[in-house]
Amino acid sequence: MLDIKNLHKTFNIGTPIENHVLKGVSLRLAPGDYVTLIGGNGAGKSTLLNSVAGTFFPDEGSITIDGIDVTSLPEHKRAAYLGRVFQDPMMGTATTMSIDENLALAYRRSKRRTLRWGVTNKERARYRELLANLELGLEHRMSDKLGLLSGGQRQALTLLMATLTQPKVLLLDEHTAALDPKTAPKVLEIGDRLIAQHNLTTMMVTHNMKNAIQHGNRLIMMSGGRIVLDIAGEEKKRLTVEDLIAKFSQASGEEFAGDQALLG
């Protein structure tokens, strides 16, 4: 579903602060793969995610989604294949619009626009049912402006919006990093449920090693612009944070600095 081949990306080329962030990264995700992507600061994980999203164009390499080469497609054209949830709960939604209006926008993404009522009664009934499944009481607040919601409620709604049309690939960009410790697990659980329900191919960037181990069927660890670990199946299920740190040190020849990621 997602095929990344020999990706290179360098920022500030030819300047004293030139930074070769991605160094020949290759990664293939099968349909339904749920990959957690972890690494220290500067490892290249966010740049990899942004390259897939079309925020950055790679200097070398290719990105294919469901057999379609999207390497040179701009971000807005690539959006037809992708769903994305950002770290900042304020991004990805329209603050001054209501919950049902935001869902209607997400539902109509990449569809042809017409001069009809924005939200039909049939759509509103469907949105109410989907919101009820989040178990946050938002089905009773559909006319509320999004600016009135908490960060956790907003991220849960953004997850629903990102998965509404079942994208080819779902990108989760440290989407619980700005949430409080009580809210983050709930949002992660909602994400797991939506991903499983639609069998979505997913890439989740996280700084939290415990979350990287507990969620998804595959764990990728990056260091210095390269993939140093790719753990899946039963091996991933048996992983502990201590195991992961030891494997990182063995694979990279470096010690994992505790201040580069949350250990749990």
N, C-alpha and C positions, 0 to 999 in steps of 0.2 A: 504493500500500500504506500509506503514511503521508502524511497531509495536514494541515499546520499552517497555520492562517489567523489573521493579525493578532493574534499573541500578545503580551500585555502582562503584566508582573509587577513589582510594587513591594513592597519589604520595608520594614518599620518606618514605615508610612504615618502622617503627621501628627507625626513626631518629628524632632528635629534631624539624625538619621542616616538619614532617608528616602532610599531608593535605588531608582530606576527602572531595573531590570536588563534587562528585555526591552521593546523599544519597537516594537511592531507587527511582530514576526517572522512571515514567511510562508515556508513551505518544503514542497515536495512531493517525495516519494520514490517512484519507480516500483518495481514488483516486481523484486527482484534488485539494486537500487541499493546500492552499498557506499560510503557517504559518510564521509569523514574531516572532522572539525570541529575547527578550530583558531582560536586567538585569544589575545590577551594576558590577563593577570589582570584579572578584572572585565568581560571582554568579553560574558559572558552564556551561554557555551557549556554550562557545567555546569547552569545554571538551566534552559536549554532541554531538556537531556537529562532532568533531574529532572521537568520538567513533562510530558514524554512518558511517563515512568515512573509518574506519579501521586504522586510525593513532594511536589510543590507543585501547587496548583491555580492556574491563571492568573486574573488579574483580568478580562481580556477575551480574546476569541478562542476558537478551537475546535481540537480535536485529533481526527482521524478515523483509525482503523486498519482497513484493508480494508473501508471503507464503514460502519464502526460508530463512532458518535460516543462517544468515551470521556472527553470533557472533564470530566464530573462524576463519573466512576467513581473510587472510592478505589483505592489502590495494590494491595490484595490482590485486588480484582476485575479490575483491569487486567492482573494477572500472567498470566491465561489467554492473553493475546495476545503477551506479551513474554518475551524471554530477556534476562538482564542479568549482566554481569561487572563487579565493582567494582574500584576501585584497590587496596584492601586485600585481600591474598590470604586473610586470615582471615575475610572476609565471604562470604556466599553458600553456605557449607558447614557441616556439623555436625562439629565437631572430634573429638568422642568416638565418632563412628560410623565404621564401616569404609568403604572405597572403594565396595564393591558396594552397601552400604546407602544411601550418599549418592546413587548413581546410581539406585537404586530409588525414592528420594524424588523425584528430578527427573523420572523417568519417570511417576510417579503424580500429578504436579502437575495440579491442576484436574480430576482424575478422582475418581469416587465411591469412597470408602473401604469396604473390606469386611473381615471377620474371616477372612483367609487368611494363608498363610505370606508373610512379608515379601519374600523373594527366592526365586523358583523356580529350579530347575536350568536351565530353558530361558532365563530371563532372565540368569542368571549366565554362561552360554555366550555370549550376545550381548554382554554387557558386556566379557567377556574379549577378544572380537574387536575391539570398538570401542577398548578401551584399547591393544591391540597396534598399532592404526593411529597412535597418538600417538608411538610409537617412543621411549618413556621407560621401558619395562620395568615399567609399573604393572600389566600383566596378570598378573604373577607375585606381586603384593602385594595382591590384592583384599581380603584379610581384615585388612589393616593399618588402624589408625586414621588419620584424615586429619591429626591433629596431628603425625604422624611425617614428613610430606612436606615438602619444601622449598617455598619460595614459588613457584618456577617450575612445579614439578610440580602444585602446588595450583591455580595459575591455568589450567594446561592442562586439568586435570580439571574446573574450573569452566566452562571453555569447552565441554567435552563435555557437561556437565550442562545448560548453557543452550541448547544446540542439539539436545538429545536428542529433543525432541518437535517440532522444526522450528517455532519460533515465527513469528508474522507479522512481528515486528520484533525484531532483536537489538541491544541497547544495550551498548556497550563503553565504560566510564567510566574512561579513563586506566589501563587494566588492566595496563599494563607499567611504569608510572611507579615502582613500588616495587621493581622487579626489578633485578638487577645487569646491566651492559651485555652480558654473555655470554648470559644467560638470556633477556632480553627479545626478541631477534630470533627465537629458537626458538618462543616463545609466539605472536608475531605470525605466524610461518609456519604454525603449527598452526591459528590462527584463520582465516587466509586459505584454508587447505585445507577446513576445515569449512564456511565460508561459501560457497565455490564448489561444494562437494559438494551442498549443499542449496539453492543459489541463494537464500540468505537476504537479505532487505532489512535493511541494517545501518547503524547510525550509531556511529562511533567518535570519541570526544573524545580529543584528544591535545595535549600541549604541544610535541611534537617535530615541527618543520617537515619534516625529512627523512622521518619515518614518514608524515606526512600526504600527502607527495608520492608515496611509493613504494607505498602501499597504497590499495586501493579504486579505483573508476572515476570518482569525483567528489570535489572538495575544496570545502568551504565555509569561508570565513574570516569571523569576527565581530569587531566593534569597537563599543564603546559601546552594546551592546544591540541592534545591527542586523547584518544580513548585508551585508558589503561586497564579497565575492567569491564567485562560484559558477563553478568551473572543472571541465570534464569532457572526456571523449574524448581526441582527439589532443593538444589543448592541454595537458591535465594530464600526459600521458605525456612531453611535451617540457619540462616545468617543471624549474627548478632552484631552490634556496633563494634565490639572488640575484634570480631572476625574480619569485618570490613576494613578496619584500620590496618590490621595485620596484612591483609591481602593487598591493600594499596601500597604499603611499604615494600612488599615483595615485588609487586609488578612495576613500580616506578623507581625503586631504589632510593626513595626519599621517605622521611617521616611525615605523617599527616599532621599538619599544624592544627591544634584544637581551636584556634581562633578563626579559622577559615570556614568552619561549618559548625552547626549545632550538633552536638553528639547525641542529644535525646531530649 
